[in-house]
Amino acid sequence: MSARDAVLVSAEALRADLAAGARGLVLLDVRWALGVTDGREQHLAGHVPGAVFVDLETELAARPSPARGRHPLPDLADLQAAARRWGVRAGSRVVAYDAVGATSAARAWWLLRWAGVTDVRLLDGGLDAWTAAGFPLESGDVVPEPGDVVLSQGELPTLTPDDAARLASSGGGVLLDARAGERFRGEVEPVDPRAGHVPGAVSAPTTGNLGPDGRFLDEGALRERFAGLGVRGGPDQEVGVYCGSGVTAAHEVAALATLGVDAALYAGSWSQWSNDETRPVATGA
């Protein structure tokens, strides 16, 4: 299996698996966007058949705090309880999707991979790709048989604030900022206390990983994009990613993973960094 196929699944391939009655397949509907709270209502109105709704705010994050950020990593026991509610078992194949190009579903992808679930993929193009292919939706709630998965932690690399500062200032590594360019430059800051970016970080908006149809760019285009951002892709270079609160940065980690690049996530991200007055802030390009 290629690195890309280990991260992404097409709507057509997922439909074929469902039609064949694939065993152990768990579908997660992670519809969420900053400031939007109707994900569950959207799920009830229509979702990929069999998909379970996942609440990003309460199941994929701990309670926010200035010290840890707006979406801190959840306690492992809480994440395990949630994954069992979703029906995840030992050996399950998990597919997560949303309606925003996987930029929120990637949080579920990253957390489950981080917690030791090896077969987790993103529906490339999300719900839009599913409906564009003419595949059906179902409505109502989905309550699966509880799973029995046992989670660990630390299977994917993470960064502390000190790690992020070191990486951004090192000559051999690169720290990517996955937020919109105007937030990186400090022109606007809608949610966090200070505007700007980690000094030395490189602006790499997550939306640049996607084509107009909401699907990930092809391998060649992604390689060209990240090469232009200073990512060489070799084992001698450390790569880290952050965003506003560790959600869309997971999408960038996933994009890099399709190329075989293992990037570390700074989970606290800008919401943690900007709340610490001892941390310097840079603005501009």
N, C-alpha and C positions, 0 to 999 in steps of 0.2 A: 504493500500500500504506500502510495506517495505521501509526502508530508502534507500536501494540500488535502488529499482525500481523508487523512486522519483528523482534519479539522472541520471540513465542510461536507455537506451532503446536499444534492440538488433536490428540488421538489419532485422531479420525476423518479429519482431513486427512492426517496422516502415513500412516495405513493406505491411503488412496486413492493416495497417491504411490507407496507400495511396490507396491501391486497393479498400478499402471500401469507399473511398471518404470522409475521416474524415474532418469535418468542423473545421475551426479555427486553422489548423495545419500550422505552419510557419517553413520552413527549412532554416538554415543558413550555408553556406559554408565558413568556416573561415580558408582557407588554407594559412598558413604563417609559416615561420621559420626565425630565426635570420640571416640577411644578404641575404635573398632570396626575390626577388621582383616580381616573376612571378605568384603569386597566382591567379590574375585575368585571366591570359592567361590559367592557368590550369583549372580554372572554365569554361571558354568558350569552352575548348576542350572537357570537359565531367564532369558532376555533377549528383548528385541524382536528379531525375526529380522534378522540381519545386523549387529547392534550389536557394536562393538569395546569391550573393557574398557579403561578409562582409570584408572590408579593415581594418585590425587590426590597422595599423599605423595611419590612419586618422579618423576611426569611433569608435574604442575602446580605444583610448588614446588621451590625449591632446598633445600639442607641447612639446617636451622634453626640459629640462633645468637642469643644475647642481643642482639647489636647489630642484627640484621636482623629478628628475630621468628621465630615458629614455622613460618610458611609463606612465606618470601621469594619474590619473583617468580623464576621459573627463568631461567637464561641463555638468551638468544634461540636460540643454536645448539642447545641441548638441547631446547627447545620445538619447534624446527623438525624435529629428528630424530624426536621423539615424534609430531608431527602427520603426518609422512610415514609412520610406522609405522601410524598409524590409517587411512591411505589418503587423506589430504587432498591434493587437487591444486588447481592454479590453476582458479578457477571452481567449486569444490565447494560444495554446499549442505550445511551441517552442522546436525544436530539432536542436542542433548545432553539426557540425562535421568538421573534417579536415583529413589530410592524415598522421598525426604524433601522433597517439594514443590519440587524444583529448588534447594534451599539448598546443595547441593554441586555439582550440575551447572552452576550459575551461574558457578563458578570457571572451568570450561572455556569457557563462553560469553564471559566477560569477557576471558580471556587471548587467545583467538583473535581477538576483535574488536580488542583492544589491539595485537595483532601483525599486523593488516592484513587478516584474513579477513572479508569484508564480509557474507556470508550465513550467519549463525550464529543459531540459534533454540533455545529451550527447549521441551521437550514439556510442555505445561501439564498439571499433575496427575501427571506422571511415570509410572512403571510402574503405579501404582495405577489411573490413568485408562485406561491401555491394557488392563489385565486386566478392569476394570469394564465396558469396552465389549464384552467377550467376544472380544477379539483374541488370536491365538495367541502362545505363546512358543516359542523353540527353546533347546536346551541345547548344551553343549560350547563349545569355544574358537572364536573367529572370527579368522582371519588374512587380512586383505585384501591385495590387490596394493598394494605400496608407492606412496605418493604422491610428488609432486614440488613441493609448495608451497614458495614462497620467502616467508619471513616478514620483516616489518620490526618496528618497535616504536614505541610512543608514539602510536598512533592513538586511544587514549582517555586522558583526563587522569588524573594521579595526584597524590598529595600526599606531601610529605616531612613529618617530624615538625614542623619549623618552620612549614610550610604549614598543618598541622592546628591548631597553636596559634594562628596568626594568624586562621584562619577561625573558630575557636571564640570568639575574643575580639572579632571584628569585628561592627559593628552591621548591616552589609549582607549578611552571608553566614550560612550555617548548617552546622554539623557534626553529622551524625546518628550516633548510636551504635547499631549494629544488634544488640547482644547482648541477652540476657534482662534484664529490668528489675532483678532482684535483683543481677546482676553490675554493672550500671551504678551502682546505689546503693551498692555496696560491701558488701552483706550477705553475699555468698559470693564466693569466687574459687577455682575448682577447679584451675586450671592455671597461672596467671601469678603473678609474685612479689608484686604489690601489688594491692589491691582498690580499686575506684572507677572514675573516668572522667576524660577530658580536661576540665579546667575550661572551662565554657561550652558543652560539647556537650549535645545534646538526645537523650533516650532514645527510640529508635524500633525496638523489637525486630522483627527480620526476620519472625517468625511472624505479625505483624500485617498482612503483605502478602497472606496466604493465607486462604481460606475453610476451613470444616470438611472439605471434600473434597480439600484440598491444592492446589487450583487458585488462581491469582491472583485477587484480588478484581476486580470489574468496574471499568471506567474511573472511573465516578462515585464509587464507594467509595474507590478509591485516591486520587483527587484530594482528597476530603474528609479522608482520613487525613493526607496530607502537608500539606495546608493547615493542619490543626490542629497540625502540628509546626513550622510557620513557613516552609514551602516555598511561595513565591509562584508559581514556575514561569516567571518572566520572564527575559530575557537579562541583566537588570541584577543578578541575584542569583547568587552563587557557592554551590554546594552540594557538600559532601563527605560521605563515609561511611566509617566504620571499624567493626570488630568485634573479635573476639579475635585473629585472625591473618590477616584479609584474605580469608576464604572466604565466610562468610554475608553480609558487606558487599557482595559482588558481586551477591547476590540483590537487595539494596536498590537498587543501581545499575540492575539490570535492571528492577525495578518502576518506578523513576523514568523509565527510558527508554521504557516503554510509554506514558508521558504526554508524551513529547517533552522531558523534562528531562534535560540532560546533567550527571551528577554525577561528581565525581572520587573515586577510590578511594585511601584511605590504606592501602597494602598492608601495611606493617609492623604497623599497628593496635595494639591494647592490648598484645600480646605484646612489641612493640618499645618502646613508650612506657613501660610499667611496669618494664622492665629498666634504664631510664636514670634514675639517682637524681637527676639534675639537673632532671627533668621534674616539675612539680607534679601532684598527684592530688586530685581532689575526690570527696566521697562524699555520699550522700543524694540526694533527688529534685531 
